[in-house]
Amino acid sequence: MAKLYVIGLGPGSYEDMTMRAAKALEDCEVIAGYTVYVDLIREHFPGKEFLTTPMRREEERCRLALARAGAGQTVAMICSGDAGVYGMAGLILSMAGAYPGVEVEVIPGVTAALSGAALLGAPLVHDFAVISLSDLLTPWEKIENRLRCAAEADFVICLYNPSSRKRADYLARACRIIGAYRGPDTVCGYAVNIGRQGETCRICTLRELAQTQTDMFTTVFIGNSQTREADGQMITPRGYEHG
């Protein structure tokens, strides 16, 4: 049976890729993906055929990968982070029924919530919610409601896609919504270009975060009522200290 792997690359560097993902990529003849992600790994897998499409051409990309697999080639569809967290696994699986001879295998990767948290310290040790601020596929009203519910429930909140050129004020909007349930000095942090050139991170307050300009390569962390900063680390206690 023809094989299509859907692979999460992790944050971006080859060292952060899982061994299982690297082995699957070695076994593939064709690697498909968003141009930016393909460029992250191209040098590590010479001799492969690469299929790329720009952003917002996801369905076309999936059809290309499935068609090549259906023709008998071993193919990988790559995603940053984890393929099942804002990645291509769902779309591939929903389209795979039209290619009955193709076996799909999803290989997990390290999503930005985890790799960004490691840079900042340990902000996700207790319950947390991951919310994307991109409204390309989700109405902003629904995103607002999810932010309110997560903030009211005192989750640590991890934000993906916090801003873009067309959504420059979305992070500030989110901070205002969350600010109805959290104090302005709530410990927050953000990580930029995780695992890639220009990687940086910073711990700040919710007040400062609302004034911070971010982009699609930034992952934001908003602490809960117990999150604190200690020795330059963002820490959310789980309760061990009281055991």
C-alpha positions in Angstrom: 0.0 0.0 0.0 1.2 3.5 -0.8 2.3 5.6 2.2 1.8 9.2 3.2 3.4 10.4 6.4 2.1 13.6 8.0 5.1 14.8 10.0 5.5 17.5 12.7 9.0 19.0 12.4 9.0 20.6 15.8 10.0 24.2 16.3 12.4 24.4 13.3 15.9 23.2 14.1 16.9 19.7 13.0 18.0 18.9 16.6 14.4 19.5 17.8 12.9 17.0 15.4 12.0 13.6 16.8 14.1 10.6 15.7 10.9 9.0 14.4 10.2 12.0 12.2 13.8 12.1 10.8 13.7 8.4 10.0 10.4 8.8 8.1 11.8 11.7 6.1 14.8 9.6 5.2 12.5 6.8 4.0 10.5 9.2 1.8 11.0 9.9 -1.9 8.9 13.1 -1.9 8.6 15.8 0.8 5.7 18.3 0.5 5.0 21.4 2.5 4.7 25.1 2.9 7.7 26.8 1.4 9.0 28.2 4.6 9.0 24.8 6.4 10.6 23.0 3.5 13.4 25.5 3.5 14.1 24.6 7.2 15.0 21.0 6.4 16.0 20.9 2.7 19.8 20.8 3.4 19.3 17.8 5.8 17.6 15.6 3.2 19.5 16.0 -0.1 18.3 14.0 -3.0 14.6 14.2 -2.1 12.0 15.7 -4.4 10.3 18.7 -2.8 6.8 19.9 -3.5 6.0 23.4 -2.1 3.0 25.7 -2.1 2.7 29.2 -0.5 0.5 30.0 2.5 -3.3 29.5 2.1 -2.8 26.8 -0.6 -3.2 24.0 1.9 -5.8 22.0 -0.1 -3.7 22.1 -3.2 -0.7 20.9 -1.2 -2.6 18.0 0.2 -3.9 16.9 -3.2 -0.4 17.0 -4.6 0.9 14.8 -1.7 -2.0 12.4 -1.8 -1.7 12.1 -5.6 2.0 11.3 -5.5 1.3 8.7 -2.8 -1.5 7.3 -4.8 0.9 6.9 -7.7 3.1 4.6 -5.6 5.7 7.0 -4.1 6.4 7.3 -0.4 5.5 10.9 0.5 5.8 13.1 3.6 3.6 16.1 4.2 5.5 18.3 6.7 4.2 20.9 9.2 5.9 23.0 11.8 5.4 21.9 15.4 2.9 19.1 15.6 0.9 18.0 12.5 -2.2 17.7 14.6 -2.0 21.1 16.4 -3.1 23.7 13.8 -1.3 21.5 11.3 -2.2 19.4 8.2 -3.1 16.1 9.7 -6.9 16.9 9.9 -7.1 18.1 6.3 -5.0 15.1 4.9 -7.2 12.6 6.8 -10.4 14.2 5.6 -9.3 14.1 2.0 -7.7 10.7 2.1 -11.0 8.9 1.4 -10.7 9.9 -2.2 -7.4 8.0 -2.4 -8.3 4.5 -1.1 -4.9 3.0 -1.9 -3.0 5.5 0.4 -2.1 4.7 4.0 -1.7 7.8 6.1 0.5 7.8 9.2 0.6 10.8 11.5 4.0 11.4 13.2 3.9 13.8 16.2 6.2 16.7 16.8 7.0 19.3 19.4 4.4 22.1 19.2 5.3 25.7 19.9 3.4 25.7 23.2 6.0 23.2 24.5 9.1 24.5 22.9 8.3 28.1 23.7 7.5 27.1 27.3 10.9 25.5 27.7 12.6 28.7 26.7 10.6 30.7 29.2 10.9 28.2 32.1 7.9 26.2 33.2 4.7 28.1 32.5 2.5 25.1 31.5 3.0 22.9 34.6 -0.7 23.2 35.4 -3.8 23.2 33.3 -3.6 25.4 30.2 -5.5 26.4 27.1 -4.1 26.9 23.6 -6.0 29.4 21.4 -5.1 30.8 18.0 -5.9 34.5 17.3 -6.1 33.9 13.6 -9.6 34.5 12.3 -9.0 33.2 8.8 -10.9 30.0 9.6 -12.5 30.9 13.0 -14.9 33.9 13.5 -13.4 36.5 15.9 -16.6 36.3 18.0 -15.8 32.7 18.8 -12.2 33.4 19.5 -13.3 36.2 22.0 -15.6 33.8 23.7 -12.9 31.2 24.1 -10.5 33.8 25.5 -13.2 34.8 28.1 -13.9 31.3 29.1 -10.2 30.3 29.5 -9.5 33.5 31.4 -12.5 33.1 33.7 -11.5 29.5 34.4 -8.0 30.6 35.4 -6.2 28.6 32.7 -2.7 29.5 31.7 -3.3 30.7 28.1 -1.0 30.0 25.2 -1.7 32.1 22.1 -0.7 31.1 18.6 -0.8 33.5 15.6 -1.1 36.5 17.9 -0.7 39.2 15.2 -0.1 39.8 11.5 0.1 42.8 9.2 -3.7 42.6 8.8 -4.3 41.8 12.5 -1.9 44.2 14.2 -4.1 44.9 17.1 -5.4 41.4 17.9 -3.0 40.7 20.7 -4.0 43.9 22.4 -7.6 43.0 22.0 -7.0 39.6 23.6 -5.1 41.2 26.5 -8.1 43.5 27.1 -10.5 40.6 27.2 -8.2 38.6 29.5 -7.6 41.7 31.6 -11.2 41.6 32.8 -10.2 38.4 34.8 -6.5 38.9 35.4 -4.6 41.8 37.0 -2.3 44.0 34.9 0.8 42.6 36.7 0.0 39.0 35.7 3.2 37.3 34.6 3.3 36.7 30.9 6.0 35.8 28.3 6.5 35.3 24.6 9.0 33.5 22.4 9.9 34.4 18.8 11.4 32.3 16.1 11.6 29.2 18.3 14.4 26.9 17.2 15.3 29.1 14.3 17.7 32.0 13.6 16.8 35.0 15.7 15.3 33.0 18.5 14.4 35.3 21.5 12.1 35.2 24.5 11.0 37.7 27.2 9.0 37.6 30.4 6.7 40.6 30.9 3.4 41.7 32.6 0.0 41.6 31.0 0.1 45.4 30.9 3.4 45.3 28.9 2.2 42.4 26.7 -0.8 44.5 25.5 1.7 47.0 24.1 4.0 44.5 22.5 4.1 44.1 18.7 4.3 40.4 17.7 4.0 38.4 14.5 3.0 34.9 13.2 6.3 33.5 14.5 5.6 34.5 18.0 4.0 32.3 20.7 2.5 34.1 23.7 2.0 32.8 27.3 -0.3 34.5 29.7 0.0 33.2 33.3 -2.8 32.2 35.6 -3.4 33.7 39.0 -0.5 31.7 40.5 2.1 32.1 37.8 5.2 33.9 39.0 8.7 34.9 37.8 11.7 33.5 39.7 15.3 34.1 38.7 14.3 35.0 35.2 12.0 32.0 34.8 8.3 31.9 34.2 6.8 29.3 36.6 3.3 28.1 37.1 3.2 26.0 40.3 1.2 22.8 40.4 1.0 22.3 44.1 4.1 20.3 44.9 5.4 23.1 47.0 2.4 22.5 49.4 2.6 18.7 49.5 
